[in-house]
């Protein structure tokens, strides 16, 4: 929990406020959608879709906590109808909620992808453990650097967290290519591929946002870019990714149901 810098303009405060609001709305509505869709997929894929909804539910909760912490850290007032003035209240802004969220949701994101691809059981268990533990280690290694002001320390922890990060990204981009090609229809293969590459793309956003405070940016602008950047990346990695998981589950359910209806 690093102290907030003073001197926020209304535009900087408002951009962060709206970014966090967007996170709440996107995650909350996605949770409702995923769980409403549970009856529309076959039993084989309901676990994956349930986990998808759990991920966005956890994210919704933590975004509410971050949003409330942000709001309580400032007073925003206009004197005599003039420009809004933003002042720190002295209450701490607890951004640690993000890391608690990621520690819970990032392994689940990978597990839901593995489950919906319906790999052999032994491969499913093995990949779930390997990717789940690697992603949790990545988040855990990133947090000590996030709360540091010393740039050399931030870079040290960034480099350490990139080791499990690279392993997970390589597995998604290369290791699951063969399993993707074995999906039951071209549409399912395309959706599985899109889900893998969206994960890689959205995940690659996080290291760059993490580095915002390490490349010369500081003060309110750096905090704004960091918060808004993480919010956009989270929505892509959880809500948009979840829509692809639902679409893949629905497509595979339709293929399997049509196969059962074909005459022997």
C-alpha positions, -999 to +999 in steps of 0.1 A: +000+000+000+021+029-013+011+065-004-007+084-031+011+115-046-005+149-041-015+172-069-041+152-088-061+172-114-098+166-117-092+150-151-067+125-137-089+117-107-120+113-129-102+091-154-092+067-127-127+069-111-143+060-144-118+033-151-126+016-119-164+021-124-160+004-159-143-025-142-172-030-118-199-028-145-181-051-169-172-078-144-206-077-127-226-079-159-203-106-172-209-127-140-247-126-145-244-135-182-221-165-177-243-180-150-275-174-169-259-194-198-252-225-177-284-243-188-275-237-224-243-258-225-239-295-219-229-309-185-193-314-197-187-276-199-207-263-170-178-265-146-157-243-169-185-218-173-191-218-136-155-210-129-157-182-155-185-167-135-166-171-102-136-153-117-156-123-127-175-124-094-142-122-075-131-094-097-163-075-092-159-077-054-123-065-055-131-037-080-158-025-056-132-025-028-106-006-049-133+019-061-144+026-025-108+030-014-101+054-042-132+075-034-123+076+003-088+088-004-100+121-020-124+150-015-136+165-048-153+199-044-161+230-065-158+265-050-185+289-061-192+269-092-156+270-104-132+242-114-132+211-093-104+208-067-091+174-058-074+169-023-061+139-004-081+130+027-052+112+043-070+079+040-048+052+024-056+039-011-053+001-009-043-012-043-033-045-027-068-057-035-057-062-071-030-087-061-054-106-039-078-107-069-051-118-093-038-145-069-073-160-069-084-154-105-054-158-127-049-196-120-087-201-124-086-183-158-061-209-171-079-238-155-112-228-172-095-227-206-080-262-200-114-276-189-133-262-218-108-277-243-117-311-229-082-326-229-074-361-217-078-363-179-041-368-171-031-339-193-059-317-178-047-324-143-010-319-152-016-286-171-039-272-144-013-277-117+016-265-137-001-234-151-020-226-119+011-227-097+032-208-123+006-180-126+002-178-088+040-175-084+041-148-111+016-127-091+033-133-058+067-122-072+052-091-087+037-077-055+069-068-036+080-046-065+046-030-069+048-015-034+084-002-038+094+033-048+130+022-054+132+016-092+160-009-089+139-030-066+109-027-089+130-039-118+144-068-098+109-082-089+096-075-124+124-097-138+117-125-113+079-124-121+086-126-158+102-161-155+069-179-147+051-154-169+071-165-199+065-201-191+027-196-190+027-175-222+048-201-241+025-229-230-006-210-242+010-199-275+028-231-284+021-259-259-017-259-265-015-256-303-019-293-310-049-296-286-065-266-303-062-283-337-081-313-323-112-294-314-144-310-328-152-283-354-134-255-373-154-229-353-144-245-320-108-246-330-110-209-340-126-200-307-100-220-287-072-203-306-088-169-301-091-175-263-054-186-261-041-155-280-064-131-262-049-144-230-014-139-243-023-104-256-040-092-224-013-107-202+014-089-221-004-056-212+003-061-175+042-060-175+041-028-195+016-012-171+037-024-142+067-006-157+049+028-159+065+040-127+099+026-138+103+045-170+103+081-159+066+087-152+057+096-116+031+114-096-006+115-104-002+108-141+017+075-134-010+065-109-038+073-134-021+053-163-015+024-139-050+022-126-067+027-160-043+003-177-049-025-152-087-020-154-087-023-192-063-054-191-085-070-164-117-066-185-100-081-215-084-110-195-116-119-175-148-106-191-139-107-228-120-139-223-150-154-205-172-146-234-149-167-256-150-195-231-188-194-232-188-193-270-165-223-272-185-242-247-217-234-266-202-244-299-188-277-286-221-285-269-240-279-302-216-302-320-219-329-294-257-327-293-260-328-331-237-359-331-261-376-307-291-369-330-275-384-361-288-418-370-265-448-364 
